[in-house]
Amino acid sequence: MKGIKGQVSVVASHCRLQLRFRYAGKRYTLSIGLPDTIVNRKVAEAKARQIELDMLSGNFDATLAKYKPPAAVKAVKPAITPQATSTPTIAELWEQFVEYKRPQCSPNTMKYIYAVFSNYIKKLPTHDLDKAAQIRDYIVNSIPLYSGKRFLARLCACCDWAIESGIISENPFKGMAAKIKPPKSSNSGGMNDINPFSTEERDMIIHALESDRFCPRKSGFRHSHYAPLMKFLFATGCRPSEAIALQWKHISLDFKQITFEQAIIGTDSGKQVRQGLKTQERRKFPCNNSLQTLLQSIKPVEATPKLLVFPSPEGKHIDLNNFRSRIWKIVLKGLAIEYRKIYQTRHTFITRALEAGLDAKDVARLVGNSPEIIYKHYAGSMRELIVPEF
């Protein structure tokens, strides 16, 4: 057997001494119950040597009761095996990690990001931390590369948290995500998905909605009800989730300014209004003449501050998923316009604003992005380069 010495390591976690080691394919963590001092380290090292000798002689106590401080042994029933001391599975670590992150994240993030990764966890071929390479290979071959890369990064973050919490001693996923290089042609569905509508396409869409051109005759609703919302999205570049959360209290009485400060998000318990925006608490948007005219034309005489600016036909928050499937797709198909997500209205506004000569920093302020994002994803790629005569 190769080198006995060093099999049991003495480490400090949160200023308390622990023993960490592996035996019969399992990892163990044993708390000594002593603060990290010179004298106590000698006690811990003596305990480590005892465990090493027991492992070598075949007398190792897998319950660890033999090696625990007297107080800890009394507190544990002999018949119970120490699950906390054996290496937890990835599924167990992930469950604890998600609960740790829950108070720090919005319900939307928990539903649409962590819930997706939790489903990935369930489908893994193994939950054994010792088989991280096998898990990585499965992820690369079974999940789209961009999503797989993000998933591995979250697994790495989970294990980093587990190390800081004294649950495990090493991170088998360290550095794996960085080594995944998706091809440049791959589409992540985020900023790489920028495909704005032309001015002609924008006007065609709005006219089709206003005229109910593709509205089924026997339907109980009219496409024209949603025309003001689409005009607004194209005119402000706001996120659709921000638009459908707007109330008349967010529109100044003179219609010259809009305050975006809340959004509709999906949670495990359904759609909810979230105070604050994706990247900021709130932002002010100045209205030009055409936008002022639009808002004036749709404001009810009896509008109260809490009344929605863009309600559904039933007076509730518009369901964007329902709108997309029942109206948006039908209109684009009828106009023979390539299908693009509703979010492309935002990309369209940003692109047109830059083409009209607005500075990238000003556009960033209008839409709630950083100037770096505007420069990187819009300003740098939209300009046609012309070589002057010289």
C-alpha positions as a LaTeX table, in Angstrom:
\begin{tabular}{lrrr}
\hline
Residue & $x$ (\AA) & $y$ (\AA) & $z$ (\AA) \\
\hline
Met1 & 0.00 & 0.00 & 0.00 \\
Lys2 & 1.37 & 3.36 & $-0.99$ \\
Gly3 & 2.39 & 5.82 & 1.76 \\
Ile4 & 0.21 & 5.72 & 4.88 \\
Lys5 & 1.32 & 9.12 & 6.06 \\
Gly6 & $-0.87$ & 11.99 & 4.91 \\
Gln7 & $-4.01$ & 9.98 & 4.26 \\
Val8 & $-5.83$ & 11.87 & 7.03 \\
Ser9 & $-5.53$ & 15.65 & 6.73 \\
Val10 & $-5.94$ & 18.17 & 9.55 \\
Val11 & $-7.71$ & 21.29 & 8.28 \\
Ala12 & $-9.34$ & 24.36 & 9.78 \\
Ser13 & $-12.89$ & 25.33 & 8.83 \\
His14 & $-14.33$ & 28.49 & 10.36 \\
Cys15 & $-11.45$ & 28.40 & 12.87 \\
Arg16 & $-12.42$ & 24.88 & 14.05 \\
Leu17 & $-10.29$ & 21.79 & 13.43 \\
Gln18 & $-11.48$ & 18.97 & 11.20 \\
Leu19 & $-10.08$ & 15.70 & 9.88 \\
Arg20 & $-10.68$ & 14.88 & 6.23 \\
Phe21 & $-9.86$ & 11.61 & 4.53 \\
Arg22 & $-11.00$ & 8.94 & 2.12 \\
Tyr23 & $-11.58$ & 5.27 & 2.89 \\
Ala24 & $-13.18$ & 2.48 & 0.83 \\
Gly25 & $-14.21$ & 4.90 & $-1.89$ \\
Lys26 & $-15.90$ & 7.35 & 0.49 \\
Arg27 & $-14.84$ & 10.72 & 1.78 \\
Tyr28 & $-15.16$ & 11.56 & 5.45 \\
Thr29 & $-15.10$ & 14.78 & 7.44 \\
Leu30 & $-14.76$ & 14.58 & 11.22 \\
Ser31 & $-15.01$ & 17.64 & 13.45 \\
Ile32 & $-12.60$ & 17.55 & 16.38 \\
Gly33 & $-14.63$ & 20.14 & 18.26 \\
Leu34 & $-11.56$ & 22.24 & 19.08 \\
Pro35 & $-10.43$ & 25.70 & 17.97 \\
Asp36 & $-7.38$ & 25.96 & 15.73 \\
Thr37 & $-4.42$ & 26.37 & 18.12 \\
Ile38 & $-0.93$ & 24.87 & 18.22 \\
Val39 & $-1.78$ & 22.56 & 21.13 \\
Asn40 & $-5.11$ & 21.48 & 19.62 \\
Arg41 & $-3.44$ & 20.71 & 16.28 \\
Lys42 & $-1.22$ & 18.19 & 18.08 \\
Val43 & $-4.37$ & 16.55 & 19.50 \\
Ala44 & $-5.92$ & 16.48 & 16.02 \\
Glu45 & $-2.75$ & 15.01 & 14.49 \\
Ala46 & $-2.71$ & 12.25 & 17.11 \\
Lys47 & $-6.32$ & 11.44 & 16.25 \\
Ala48 & $-5.39$ & 11.40 & 12.55 \\
Arg49 & $-2.61$ & 8.89 & 13.17 \\
Gln50 & $-5.03$ & 6.67 & 15.12 \\
Ile51 & $-7.45$ & 6.63 & 12.20 \\
Glu52 & $-4.64$ & 5.84 & 9.73 \\
Leu53 & $-3.51$ & 2.88 & 11.85 \\
Asp54 & $-7.08$ & 1.58 & 12.10 \\
Met55 & $-7.50$ & 1.81 & 8.34 \\
Leu56 & $-4.24$ & $-0.04$ & 7.80 \\
Ser57 & $-5.07$ & $-2.79$ & 10.31 \\
Gly58 & $-8.68$ & $-3.22$ & 9.20 \\
Asn59 & $-10.12$ & $-1.86$ & 12.48 \\
Phe60 & $-11.55$ & 1.34 & 11.02 \\
Asp61 & $-14.89$ & 2.38 & 12.57 \\
Ala62 & $-17.03$ & 3.61 & 9.66 \\
Thr63 & $-19.50$ & 5.22 & 12.09 \\
Leu64 & $-16.63$ & 7.45 & 13.33 \\
Ala65 & $-18.02$ & 7.13 & 16.87 \\
Lys66 & $-14.65$ & 5.73 & 18.00 \\
Tyr67 & $-12.87$ & 8.91 & 16.93 \\
Lys68 & $-15.35$ & 11.58 & 17.98 \\
Pro69 & $-14.89$ & 13.70 & 21.09 \\
Pro70 & $-16.73$ & 12.16 & 24.10 \\
Ala71 & $-19.50$ & 14.80 & 24.05 \\
Ala72 & $-20.20$ & 14.16 & 20.38 \\
Val73 & $-20.36$ & 10.37 & 20.87 \\
Lys74 & $-22.98$ & 10.76 & 23.62 \\
Ala75 & $-25.10$ & 12.97 & 21.40 \\
Val76 & $-25.22$ & 10.39 & 18.57 \\
Lys77 & $-27.10$ & 7.12 & 18.80 \\
Pro78 & $-24.76$ & 4.21 & 17.99 \\
Ala79 & $-27.22$ & 2.69 & 15.49 \\
Ile80 & $-27.25$ & 5.77 & 13.26 \\
Thr81 & $-24.65$ & 5.89 & 10.50 \\
Pro82 & $-23.05$ & 9.33 & 10.07 \\
Gln83 & $-24.54$ & 10.54 & 6.78 \\
Ala84 & $-23.15$ & 13.99 & 7.43 \\
Thr85 & $-19.60$ & 12.66 & 7.50 \\
Ser86 & $-19.71$ & 10.64 & 4.29 \\
Thr87 & $-19.43$ & 12.43 & 0.97 \\
Pro88 & $-22.80$ & 13.86 & $-0.08$ \\
Thr89 & $-24.10$ & 13.42 & $-3.61$ \\
Ile90 & $-24.30$ & 16.24 & $-6.12$ \\
Ala91 & $-28.08$ & 16.19 & $-5.78$ \\
Glu92 & $-27.83$ & 16.67 & $-2.01$ \\
Leu93 & $-25.31$ & 19.49 & $-2.34$ \\
Trp94 & $-27.37$ & 21.19 & $-5.04$ \\
Glu95 & $-30.53$ & 21.11 & $-2.92$ \\
Gln96 & $-28.72$ & 22.83 & $-0.05$ \\
Phe97 & $-27.04$ & 25.30 & $-2.40$ \\
Val98 & $-30.37$ & 26.31 & $-3.95$ \\
Glu99 & $-31.84$ & 27.00 & $-0.51$ \\
Tyr100 & $-28.74$ & 29.07 & 0.30 \\
Lys101 & $-29.23$ & 31.13 & $-2.89$ \\
Arg102 & $-33.02$ & 31.52 & $-2.57$ \\
Pro103 & $-33.03$ & 34.59 & $-0.27$ \\
Gln104 & $-30.43$ & 36.26 & $-2.50$ \\
Cys105 & $-32.25$ & 35.83 & $-5.84$ \\
Ser106 & $-35.51$ & 37.06 & $-7.30$ \\
Pro107 & $-38.36$ & 34.54 & $-7.69$ \\
Asn108 & $-37.90$ & 34.91 & $-11.44$ \\
Thr109 & $-34.27$ & 33.80 & $-11.22$ \\
Met110 & $-35.18$ & 30.86 & $-9.01$ \\
Lys111 & $-37.91$ & 29.73 & $-11.42$ \\
Tyr112 & $-36.23$ & 30.21 & $-14.76$ \\
Ile113 & $-32.57$ & 29.56 & $-13.92$ \\
Tyr114 & $-32.18$ & 27.39 & $-10.85$ \\
Ala115 & $-35.29$ & 25.33 & $-11.69$ \\
Val116 & $-33.81$ & 24.55 & $-15.11$ \\
Phe117 & $-30.50$ & 23.48 & $-13.59$ \\
Ser118 & $-32.34$ & 21.40 & $-10.99$ \\
Asn119 & $-33.96$ & 19.48 & $-13.84$ \\
Tyr120 & $-30.52$ & 18.96 & $-15.36$ \\
Ile121 & $-29.35$ & 17.55 & $-12.01$ \\
Lys122 & $-32.14$ & 14.95 & $-12.04$ \\
Lys123 & $-31.10$ & 13.72 & $-15.50$ \\
Leu124 & $-27.40$ & 13.25 & $-14.75$ \\
Pro125 & $-26.20$ & 9.65 & $-15.22$ \\
Thr126 & $-24.58$ & 9.73 & $-11.77$ \\
His127 & $-24.56$ & 12.00 & $-8.72$ \\
Asp128 & $-21.18$ & 10.78 & $-7.51$ \\
Leu129 & $-18.68$ & 13.63 & $-7.02$ \\
Asp130 & $-15.87$ & 11.24 & $-7.86$ \\
Lys131 & $-17.27$ & 10.93 & $-11.38$ \\
Ala132 & $-17.13$ & 14.60 & $-12.34$ \\
Ala133 & $-15.42$ & 13.84 & $-15.66$ \\
Gln134 & $-18.24$ & 11.47 & $-16.63$ \\
Ile135 & $-20.77$ & 14.13 & $-15.68$ \\
Arg136 & $-18.94$ & 16.75 & $-17.74$ \\
Asp137 & $-18.91$ & 14.48 & $-20.79$ \\
Tyr138 & $-22.63$ & 13.82 & $-20.41$ \\
Ile139 & $-23.37$ & 17.56 & $-20.16$ \\
Val140 & $-21.31$ & 18.40 & $-23.25$ \\
Asn141 & $-23.02$ & 15.72 & $-25.31$ \\
Ser142 & $-26.58$ & 16.11 & $-24.02$ \\
Ile143 & $-27.10$ & 19.83 & $-23.34$ \\
Pro144 & $-26.62$ & 22.77 & $-25.74$ \\
Leu145 & $-23.08$ & 24.04 & $-25.27$ \\
Tyr146 & $-23.93$ & 27.50 & $-23.95$ \\
Ser147 & $-26.40$ & 26.03 & $-21.43$ \\
Gly148 & $-23.99$ & 23.23 & $-20.58$ \\
Lys149 & $-21.18$ & 25.69 & $-19.93$ \\
Arg150 & $-23.42$ & 27.70 & $-17.59$ \\
Phe151 & $-24.57$ & 24.53 & $-15.84$ \\
Leu152 & $-20.99$ & 23.44 & $-15.16$ \\
Ala153 & $-20.22$ & 26.92 & $-13.84$ \\
Arg154 & $-23.15$ & 26.59 & $-11.39$ \\
Leu155 & $-21.98$ & 23.14 & $-10.30$ \\
Cys156 & $-18.57$ & 24.63 & $-9.64$ \\
Ala157 & $-20.14$ & 27.46 & $-7.61$ \\
Cys158 & $-22.16$ & 24.90 & $-5.67$ \\
Cys159 & $-19.02$ & 22.95 & $-4.76$ \\
Asp160 & $-17.15$ & 26.14 & $-3.82$ \\
Trp161 & $-19.98$ & 26.92 & $-1.43$ \\
Ala162 & $-19.84$ & 23.39 & $-0.03$ \\
Ile163 & $-16.10$ & 23.76 & 0.64 \\
Glu164 & $-16.64$ & 27.09 & 2.41 \\
Ser165 & $-19.36$ & 25.41 & 4.47 \\
Gly166 & $-17.04$ & 22.58 & 5.49 \\
Ile167 & $-19.13$ & 19.92 & 3.72 \\
Ile168 & $-16.54$ & 18.75 & 1.18 \\
Ser169 & $-12.80$ & 19.30 & 0.86 \\
Glu170 & $-12.27$ & 19.72 & $-2.89$ \\
Asn171 & $-14.10$ & 20.91 & $-6.00$ \\
Pro172 & $-14.04$ & 18.32 & $-8.81$ \\
Phe173 & $-15.67$ & 20.76 & $-11.27$ \\
Lys174 & $-13.03$ & 23.47 & $-10.87$ \\
Gly175 & $-12.05$ & 24.96 & $-14.24$ \\
Met176 & $-14.27$ & 22.68 & $-16.34$ \\
Ala177 & $-16.62$ & 25.39 & $-17.61$ \\
Ala178 & $-13.75$ & 27.59 & $-18.79$ \\
Lys179 & $-12.46$ & 24.81 & $-21.03$ \\
Ile180 & $-15.72$ & 24.56 & $-22.99$ \\
Lys181 & $-15.47$ & 26.70 & $-26.12$ \\
Pro182 & $-18.79$ & 26.91 & $-28.02$ \\
Pro183 & $-18.33$ & 27.67 & $-31.72$ \\
Lys184 & $-18.68$ & 31.35 & $-32.57$ \\
Ser185 & $-21.61$ & 30.58 & $-34.83$ \\
Ser186 & $-23.61$ & 29.12 & $-31.95$ \\
Asn187 & $-26.55$ & 31.20 & $-30.76$ \\
Ser188 & $-27.02$ & 31.61 & $-27.05$ \\
Gly189 & $-30.44$ & 33.20 & $-27.39$ \\
Gly190 & $-29.23$ & 36.32 & $-25.56$ \\
Met191 & $-27.32$ & 39.29 & $-26.98$ \\
Asn192 & $-26.12$ & 37.11 & $-29.87$ \\
Asp193 & $-29.79$ & 36.94 & $-30.91$ \\
Ile194 & $-30.02$ & 40.61 & $-31.89$ \\
Asn195 & $-32.05$ & 40.77 & $-35.09$ \\
Pro196 & $-33.99$ & 44.06 & $-35.16$ \\
Phe197 & $-36.98$ & 44.75 & $-37.35$ \\
Ser198 & $-36.58$ & 47.21 & $-40.18$ \\
Thr199 & $-38.61$ & 50.41 & $-40.11$ \\
Glu200 & $-40.84$ & 48.98 & $-42.83$ \\
Glu201 & $-41.40$ & 45.76 & $-40.87$ \\
Arg202 & $-42.19$ & 47.71 & $-37.73$ \\
Asp203 & $-44.81$ & 49.81 & $-39.51$ \\
Met204 & $-46.33$ & 46.73 & $-41.19$ \\
Ile205 & $-46.71$ & 44.98 & $-37.84$ \\
Ile206 & $-48.36$ & 47.95 & $-36.19$ \\
His207 & $-50.75$ & 48.50 & $-39.13$ \\
Ala208 & $-51.71$ & 44.81 & $-39.20$ \\
Leu209 & $-52.56$ & 44.93 & $-35.51$ \\
Glu210 & $-54.50$ & 48.18 & $-35.76$ \\
Ser211 & $-56.57$ & 46.89 & $-38.68$ \\
Asp212 & $-57.18$ & 43.41 & $-37.27$ \\
Arg213 & $-55.91$ & 42.18 & $-40.61$ \\
Phe214 & $-55.15$ & 38.63 & $-39.49$ \\
Cys215 & $-57.64$ & 38.40 & $-36.67$ \\
Pro216 & $-59.89$ & 35.29 & $-36.97$ \\
Arg217 & $-63.45$ & 36.41 & $-37.64$ \\
Lys218 & $-64.99$ & 34.22 & $-34.96$ \\
Ser219 & $-62.44$ & 35.01 & $-32.26$ \\
Gly220 & $-63.60$ & 36.64 & $-29.08$ \\
Phe221 & $-60.83$ & 39.19 & $-29.04$ \\
Arg222 & $-59.32$ & 41.75 & $-31.40$ \\
His223 & $-55.69$ & 42.16 & $-32.37$ \\
Ser224 & $-56.17$ & 45.92 & $-32.35$ \\
His225 & $-56.45$ & 45.86 & $-28.56$ \\
Tyr226 & $-52.70$ & 45.19 & $-28.43$ \\
Ala227 & $-51.60$ & 47.76 & $-31.02$ \\
Pro228 & $-50.88$ & 50.50 & $-28.41$ \\
Leu229 & $-48.62$ & 48.09 & $-26.49$ \\
Met230 & $-46.59$ & 47.25 & $-29.59$ \\
Lys231 & $-46.31$ & 50.92 & $-30.54$ \\
Phe232 & $-45.06$ & 51.62 & $-27.04$ \\
Leu233 & $-42.48$ & 48.82 & $-27.13$ \\
Phe234 & $-41.08$ & 50.01 & $-30.45$ \\
Ala235 & $-41.10$ & 53.64 & $-29.21$ \\
Thr236 & $-39.35$ & 53.10 & $-25.86$ \\
Gly237 & $-37.19$ & 49.98 & $-26.18$ \\
Cys238 & $-38.32$ & 48.94 & $-22.71$ \\
Arg239 & $-38.49$ & 45.29 & $-21.75$ \\
Pro240 & $-41.93$ & 43.78 & $-22.45$ \\
Ser241 & $-42.16$ & 42.74 & $-18.78$ \\
Glu242 & $-41.75$ & 46.41 & $-17.81$ \\
Ala243 & $-44.42$ & 47.64 & $-20.22$ \\
Ile244 & $-47.17$ & 45.29 & $-19.05$ \\
Ala245 & $-46.49$ & 46.29 & $-15.42$ \\
Leu246 & $-46.93$ & 50.03 & $-16.08$ \\
Gln247 & $-49.65$ & 51.88 & $-14.18$ \\
Trp248 & $-50.88$ & 55.38 & $-14.84$ \\
Lys249 & $-49.10$ & 56.59 & $-11.72$ \\
His250 & $-45.87$ & 55.93 & $-13.65$ \\
Ile251 & $-46.85$ & 58.40 & $-16.40$ \\
Ser252 & $-46.46$ & 62.08 & $-15.55$ \\
Leu253 & $-49.63$ & 64.16 & $-15.77$ \\
Asp254 & $-48.23$ & 66.13 & $-18.71$ \\
Phe255 & $-47.28$ & 62.85 & $-20.48$ \\
Lys256 & $-43.68$ & 64.02 & $-20.81$ \\
Gln257 & $-42.02$ & 61.38 & $-18.66$ \\
Ile258 & $-42.36$ & 57.69 & $-17.84$ \\
Thr259 & $-40.95$ & 56.09 & $-14.70$ \\
Phe260 & $-40.08$ & 52.42 & $-15.08$ \\
Glu261 & $-39.78$ & 50.86 & $-11.64$ \\
Gln262 & $-41.48$ & 47.46 & $-11.71$ \\
Ala263 & $-41.91$ & 44.41 & $-13.93$ \\
Ile264 & $-44.02$ & 41.28 & $-14.25$ \\
Ile265 & $-42.08$ & 38.12 & $-13.50$ \\
Gly266 & $-42.93$ & 34.43 & $-13.41$ \\
Thr267 & $-42.60$ & 32.59 & $-10.11$ \\
Asp268 & $-43.49$ & 29.14 & $-8.82$ \\
Ser269 & $-46.79$ & 30.59 & $-7.62$ \\
Gly270 & $-47.60$ & 32.38 & $-10.89$ \\
Lys271 & $-47.06$ & 35.86 & $-12.32$ \\
Gln272 & $-46.11$ & 38.56 & $-9.84$ \\
Val273 & $-45.18$ & 42.24 & $-9.86$ \\
Arg274 & $-41.56$ & 42.75 & $-8.87$ \\
Gln275 & $-40.47$ & 46.13 & $-7.59$ \\
Gly276 & $-37.27$ & 47.27 & $-9.26$ \\
Leu277 & $-35.92$ & 46.46 & $-12.70$ \\
Lys278 & $-33.47$ & 43.91 & $-14.03$ \\
Thr279 & $-30.37$ & 46.11 & $-13.76$ \\
Gln280 & $-31.54$ & 49.08 & $-11.67$ \\
Glu281 & $-34.15$ & 50.26 & $-9.20$ \\
Arg282 & $-35.87$ & 52.61 & $-11.65$ \\
Arg283 & $-35.23$ & 54.76 & $-14.70$ \\
Lys284 & $-36.82$ & 57.84 & $-16.21$ \\
Phe285 & $-37.76$ & 57.93 & $-19.87$ \\
Pro286 & $-38.53$ & 61.25 & $-21.62$ \\
Cys287 & $-41.44$ & 61.11 & $-24.07$ \\
Asn288 & $-41.19$ & 62.61 & $-27.55$ \\
Asn289 & $-44.26$ & 64.12 & $-29.22$ \\
Ser290 & $-45.46$ & 60.90 & $-30.86$ \\
Leu291 & $-45.19$ & 58.96 & $-27.60$ \\
Gln292 & $-47.05$ & 61.69 & $-25.72$ \\
Thr293 & $-49.81$ & 61.55 & $-28.33$ \\
Leu294 & $-50.06$ & 57.76 & $-27.97$ \\
Leu295 & $-50.36$ & 57.91 & $-24.19$ \\
Gln296 & $-52.92$ & 60.71 & $-24.31$ \\
Ser297 & $-55.05$ & 58.75 & $-26.77$ \\
Ile298 & $-55.31$ & 55.62 & $-24.62$ \\
Lys299 & $-55.68$ & 57.11 & $-21.13$ \\
Pro300 & $-59.24$ & 56.57 & $-19.86$ \\
Val301 & $-61.02$ & 59.60 & $-18.47$ \\
Glu302 & $-61.61$ & 57.74 & $-15.19$ \\
Ala303 & $-58.05$ & 56.38 & $-14.95$ \\
Thr304 & $-56.83$ & 55.85 & $-11.40$ \\
Pro305 & $-53.13$ & 55.81 & $-10.43$ \\
Lys306 & $-53.11$ & 52.01 & $-10.06$ \\
Leu307 & $-54.92$ & 51.28 & $-13.33$ \\
Leu308 & $-52.79$ & 49.41 & $-15.86$ \\
Val309 & $-51.66$ & 51.37 & $-18.90$ \\
Phe310 & $-51.76$ & 48.24 & $-21.10$ \\
Pro311 & $-54.34$ & 45.85 & $-19.60$ \\
Ser312 & $-55.61$ & 42.64 & $-21.13$ \\
Pro313 & $-59.18$ & 42.70 & $-22.53$ \\
Glu314 & $-60.26$ & 41.47 & $-19.08$ \\
Gly315 & $-58.42$ & 44.33 & $-17.33$ \\
Lys316 & $-55.62$ & 42.12 & $-15.98$ \\
His317 & $-51.91$ & 41.93 & $-16.73$ \\
Ile318 & $-51.28$ & 40.85 & $-20.31$ \\
Asp319 & $-50.01$ & 37.30 & $-20.63$ \\
Leu320 & $-47.10$ & 37.67 & $-23.06$ \\
Asn321 & $-46.94$ & 33.93 & $-23.73$ \\
Asn322 & $-50.60$ & 33.93 & $-24.73$ \\
Phe323 & $-50.12$ & 37.04 & $-26.87$ \\
Arg324 & $-47.15$ & 35.50 & $-28.62$ \\
Ser325 & $-48.90$ & 32.26 & $-29.54$ \\
Arg326 & $-52.34$ & 33.66 & $-30.40$ \\
Ile327 & $-51.42$ & 36.95 & $-32.09$ \\
Trp328 & $-47.71$ & 37.70 & $-32.55$ \\
Lys329 & $-46.85$ & 34.54 & $-34.49$ \\
Ile330 & $-49.99$ & 34.82 & $-36.63$ \\
Val331 & $-49.28$ & 38.42 & $-37.61$ \\
Leu332 & $-45.62$ & 37.82 & $-38.50$ \\
Lys333 & $-46.53$ & 34.74 & $-40.53$ \\
Gly334 & $-49.31$ & 36.62 & $-42.34$ \\
Leu335 & $-46.91$ & 39.44 & $-43.22$ \\
Ala336 & $-44.23$ & 36.95 & $-44.35$ \\
Ile337 & $-41.83$ & 38.46 & $-41.81$ \\
Glu338 & $-39.19$ & 36.18 & $-40.32$ \\
Tyr339 & $-40.26$ & 35.14 & $-36.83$ \\
Arg340 & $-38.53$ & 37.01 & $-34.04$ \\
Lys341 & $-39.28$ & 37.27 & $-30.35$ \\
Ile342 & $-41.26$ & 40.19 & $-28.97$ \\
Tyr343 & $-38.05$ & 41.24 & $-27.20$ \\
Gln344 & $-36.69$ & 42.25 & $-30.61$ \\
Thr345 & $-38.74$ & 45.45 & $-30.27$ \\
Arg346 & $-36.14$ & 46.48 & $-27.70$ \\
His347 & $-33.26$ & 45.64 & $-30.02$ \\
Thr348 & $-35.05$ & 47.56 & $-32.78$ \\
Phe349 & $-35.35$ & 50.72 & $-30.69$ \\
Ile350 & $-31.69$ & 50.61 & $-29.65$ \\
Thr351 & $-30.49$ & 50.05 & $-33.20$ \\
Arg352 & $-32.67$ & 52.80 & $-34.67$ \\
Ala353 & $-31.67$ & 55.23 & $-31.91$ \\
Leu354 & $-27.99$ & 54.70 & $-32.69$ \\
Glu355 & $-28.65$ & 55.07 & $-36.43$ \\
Ala356 & $-30.41$ & 58.37 & $-35.69$ \\
Gly357 & $-27.23$ & 59.69 & $-34.09$ \\
Leu358 & $-27.87$ & 59.26 & $-30.36$ \\
Asp359 & $-24.73$ & 58.64 & $-28.36$ \\
Ala360 & $-24.36$ & 55.09 & $-27.07$ \\
Lys361 & $-24.12$ & 56.36 & $-23.48$ \\
Asp362 & $-27.45$ & 58.16 & $-23.85$ \\
Val363 & $-29.12$ & 55.13 & $-25.39$ \\
Ala364 & $-27.84$ & 53.05 & $-22.49$ \\
Arg365 & $-29.52$ & 55.41 & $-20.04$ \\
Leu366 & $-32.81$ & 55.27 & $-21.95$ \\
Val367 & $-33.07$ & 51.48 & $-21.96$ \\
Gly368 & $-31.32$ & 50.55 & $-18.71$ \\
Asn369 & $-28.20$ & 48.92 & $-20.13$ \\
Ser370 & $-24.56$ & 49.75 & $-19.57$ \\
Pro371 & $-22.68$ & 51.73 & $-22.24$ \\
Glu372 & $-20.34$ & 48.74 & $-22.54$ \\
Ile373 & $-23.24$ & 46.51 & $-23.60$ \\
Ile374 & $-24.41$ & 49.04 & $-26.17$ \\
Tyr375 & $-20.92$ & 49.47 & $-27.62$ \\
Lys376 & $-20.20$ & 45.75 & $-27.66$ \\
His377 & $-23.46$ & 44.38 & $-29.04$ \\
Tyr378 & $-24.96$ & 47.24 & $-31.03$ \\
Ala379 & $-22.74$ & 50.20 & $-31.89$ \\
Gly380 & $-19.78$ & 48.15 & $-33.02$ \\
Ser381 & $-21.67$ & 45.93 & $-35.46$ \\
Met382 & $-24.32$ & 48.21 & $-36.96$ \\
Arg383 & $-22.14$ & 50.79 & $-38.65$ \\
Glu384 & $-21.18$ & 50.29 & $-42.23$ \\
Leu385 & $-17.50$ & 50.99 & $-42.67$ \\
Ile386 & $-16.53$ & 53.30 & $-45.51$ \\
Val387 & $-12.92$ & 54.02 & $-46.46$ \\
Pro388 & $-12.56$ & 57.76 & $-47.20$ \\
Glu389 & $-10.44$ & 59.20 & $-49.98$ \\
Phe390 & $-7.03$ & 60.28 & $-48.71$ \\
\hline
\end{tabular}
